[in-house]
Amino acid sequence: MAPVRIAVLTCDLPIPAVIREFGDYLEIYTVWLRNSLKAGLGDTVDPDSHFIVHGYDVRAMQYPDLNEYDGVIITGSSASAYDPLPWISKIVDFMSDCVQSHPRITIVGICFGHQIMARALGGSAVPNNDNWELGVYEVPLSKFGQEFFGVPTLNIQQVHRDHVPQLPPGSNIKLLGSTCLTPIQGFVLSRPDSSTQILTLQGHPEINSRIVQHIVDARGPNGSGVINASTSRTALEKATRLHDGVEIIGVKVLAILGVI
């Protein structure tokens, strides 16, 4: 079987400290997918025989030919999905067309990508009253979410203060789970045959505690000050908790992409 071809739409560069330790978003997502493949199939598996990943910098208006890909992953970003910027309007339109014109393509939206997909489907993304979710949060899953992931809750790294306030319109769009601060922690749009066309998550299954620590250092009281001292302390404590980014979420992402 030919490897699954995945286009990663990179929507930002990580902060310099993260780049130095882990690389850019394409590298971070590729490592996450490789680790998830090993979690699903074992350490001896050859990732290159299962999937191929190419990156596209959408801020520079780089986009894939969708006829050449089986899946699209949209990364996080320090930008807000509601910002009136040309590149953000472009990705919303591109993903809306992808949903309508290329229904065979499986789409995964992470954080900013989750919010972009909400907009592409006719919904919205808004500020969350300056409420940060930072570090690992337990997300109680809906009945659908429990069936989808096979667990009652997900523990997932979070780095956001924008959110999707309500599900986009459509009876085939199902809520995955909620927290007290973020009512829409993710959603799924299913095809008529019940396979998954779109999976979105407000959290970050691809990142680790060190990345969260770097972000808090850069944006907390000793950095830009965007994150206050109390939120920073809580985030650093939560960041080191165990999470399900690889063994549960990553494996499920590879499953819906057709990799495993």
C-alpha positions in Angstrom: 0.0 0.0 0.0 1.3 3.5 -0.9 2.1 5.8 2.0 -0.6 8.3 3.0 0.3 11.8 1.9 -0.3 14.5 4.4 -0.1 18.3 3.9 0.7 20.2 7.0 -0.4 23.9 6.8 2.0 25.7 9.1 0.3 28.9 10.4 3.3 30.3 12.4 6.8 29.8 13.6 7.3 28.7 17.2 9.1 31.0 19.5 13.0 30.9 19.2 13.6 28.8 22.3 11.2 26.1 20.9 12.8 26.2 17.5 16.2 25.7 19.0 15.1 22.6 21.0 12.4 21.1 18.8 12.5 22.7 15.4 9.6 24.4 13.5 6.0 23.3 13.4 6.6 20.9 10.5 9.3 19.1 12.5 7.2 19.1 15.7 4.2 17.6 13.9 6.3 15.1 12.0 7.8 13.8 15.3 4.4 13.6 16.9 3.0 11.5 14.0 6.1 9.3 14.1 5.8 8.8 17.8 2.1 8.0 17.4 2.8 5.5 14.7 5.2 3.7 17.1 2.6 3.8 19.8 0.1 2.2 17.5 2.2 -0.3 15.7 5.4 -0.8 17.7 9.0 0.5 17.7 10.2 -1.4 14.7 7.8 0.2 12.2 9.2 2.3 9.4 7.3 5.6 9.4 8.4 6.5 5.8 6.6 3.4 4.5 3.3 4.5 6.1 3.1 8.3 5.5 4.7 11.2 3.8 4.5 14.8 5.3 5.0 18.0 3.3 4.8 21.5 4.8 3.2 24.6 3.4 3.6 28.1 5.0 0.1 29.6 4.6 1.2 32.9 6.0 3.3 33.2 2.8 0.3 32.0 0.8 1.8 28.6 0.1 -0.9 25.9 -0.5 -0.9 22.3 -1.7 -2.5 20.9 -4.7 -5.2 18.9 -2.9 -5.4 16.3 -5.6 -2.0 15.1 -4.4 -2.9 14.5 -0.8 -5.0 12.3 1.4 -5.0 14.4 4.5 -4.5 18.0 5.7 -3.4 19.1 9.2 -3.7 22.8 10.2 -1.3 23.8 13.0 -1.6 26.3 15.9 -0.6 29.9 15.7 0.0 32.9 17.8 -2.4 34.8 15.6 -6.2 34.8 16.2 -8.4 33.0 13.8 -10.7 36.1 13.7 -7.9 38.5 12.8 -8.8 40.5 9.6 -5.6 39.5 7.8 -5.4 38.4 4.2 -3.7 35.1 4.9 -6.3 34.2 7.5 -9.1 35.0 5.2 -7.3 32.9 2.5 -7.0 29.8 4.7 -10.7 30.0 5.8 -11.7 30.1 2.1 -9.3 27.3 1.2 -10.5 25.0 3.8 -14.1 25.7 3.1 -13.4 24.8 -0.5 -11.5 21.7 0.6 -14.6 20.5 2.6 -16.9 21.0 -0.3 -14.8 20.1 -3.3 -12.5 17.4 -1.8 -14.7 15.4 0.6 -12.3 12.4 0.4 -9.6 14.4 2.2 -9.4 14.0 5.9 -8.8 17.3 7.8 -7.3 17.7 11.3 -7.4 21.1 12.9 -5.3 21.8 16.0 -6.0 24.9 18.2 -5.8 27.7 15.7 -6.6 25.1 13.1 -9.7 24.0 15.1 -10.9 27.6 15.1 -10.2 28.1 11.4 -12.3 25.0 10.6 -15.1 26.3 12.8 -15.1 29.5 10.6 -14.7 27.5 7.4 -17.9 25.6 8.3 -19.9 28.8 9.0 -19.2 29.1 12.7 -17.0 31.6 14.6 -13.9 32.0 16.8 -13.7 34.7 19.5 -11.6 35.8 22.5 -12.4 33.9 25.7 -12.5 36.9 28.1 -8.7 36.7 28.5 -9.1 33.2 30.1 -6.0 31.1 29.4 -5.9 27.4 29.4 -2.3 26.5 29.7 -0.8 23.1 30.5 -2.5 19.7 30.7 -6.3 19.9 31.2 -8.7 17.0 31.7 -11.4 17.3 29.1 -14.7 15.4 29.9 -15.9 13.9 26.7 -19.4 13.9 25.3 -21.1 10.5 24.6 -20.0 10.8 21.0 -16.4 11.8 22.1 -16.2 8.7 24.5 -17.2 6.4 21.6 -14.8 8.2 19.2 -11.7 8.0 21.5 -12.7 5.0 23.6 -12.1 6.8 26.9 -14.3 8.9 29.2 -11.9 11.9 29.3 -8.8 13.2 27.5 -5.8 14.8 29.1 -4.3 17.2 26.6 -1.9 20.1 26.6 -3.5 23.5 26.1 -2.1 26.9 25.0 -4.9 29.3 24.1 -7.1 32.2 25.2 -9.4 32.2 22.1 -12.0 29.7 21.5 -15.0 28.4 19.5 -18.1 29.5 21.4 -20.5 27.1 19.8 -20.6 24.3 17.2 -20.7 25.3 13.6 -24.1 24.6 12.0 -24.8 21.2 10.7 -26.5 18.0 12.1 -23.5 15.9 11.1 -21.1 17.9 13.3 -20.6 16.3 16.7 -19.1 17.8 19.9 -16.2 15.9 21.3 -15.9 17.4 24.8 -15.9 20.6 27.0 -14.2 22.2 29.9 -15.6 24.9 32.2 -13.7 27.6 30.3 -14.0 26.2 26.7 -17.4 24.7 25.7 -16.1 23.4 22.4 -12.9 21.4 22.9 -13.2 19.8 19.6 -15.7 18.4 17.0 -16.0 15.8 14.3 -17.8 16.1 10.9 -18.6 12.7 9.5 -19.1 11.6 5.9 -22.3 9.9 4.8 -20.6 6.5 5.3 -19.8 7.5 9.0 -16.1 7.9 8.3 -14.4 11.0 9.7 -13.9 13.9 7.3 -12.9 16.5 9.9 -11.5 16.2 13.4 -10.6 19.3 15.4 -9.1 19.8 18.9 -8.7 23.0 20.8 -5.8 21.4 22.7 -2.3 20.5 21.4 -1.6 16.7 21.3 1.7 17.4 19.5 3.4 19.4 22.2 5.2 18.5 25.4 5.9 20.1 28.8 9.1 21.7 27.6 7.3 23.6 24.9 4.7 24.9 27.3 7.5 25.9 29.7 9.3 27.8 26.9 6.0 29.6 26.0 5.4 30.6 29.7 9.0 31.9 30.0 8.6 34.0 26.9 5.1 35.3 27.6 5.0 35.3 31.4 6.1 37.9 34.0 9.8 37.5 33.0 9.0 37.8 29.3 6.3 39.9 27.5 3.9 39.8 30.5 1.0 38.6 28.4 0.5 35.8 30.8 0.2 36.9 34.5 2.2 35.4 37.4 -0.7 33.4 38.8 -1.6 31.8 35.4 2.1 31.2 34.7 2.6 29.3 38.0 -0.5 27.1 37.4 0.6 26.5 33.8 4.0 25.3 34.8 2.5 22.9 37.3 -0.1 21.5 34.9 2.4 21.2 32.0 4.3 18.3 33.5 1.2 16.1 34.0 0.7 13.0 31.9 -1.3 13.5 28.7 -2.9 11.5 25.9 -1.4 13.3 23.0 0.4 10.3 21.5 -1.1 7.0 22.7 -4.7 8.0 22.3 -5.1 11.2 20.2 -2.1 10.6 17.9 -3.1 7.0 17.2 -6.7 8.0 16.5 -5.5 10.8 14.1 -3.4 8.2 12.2 -6.4 5.9 12.1 -8.7 8.4 10.6 -6.0 9.5 8.1 -5.8 5.8 7.0 -2.2 5.4 8.1 -3.1 2.6 10.6 
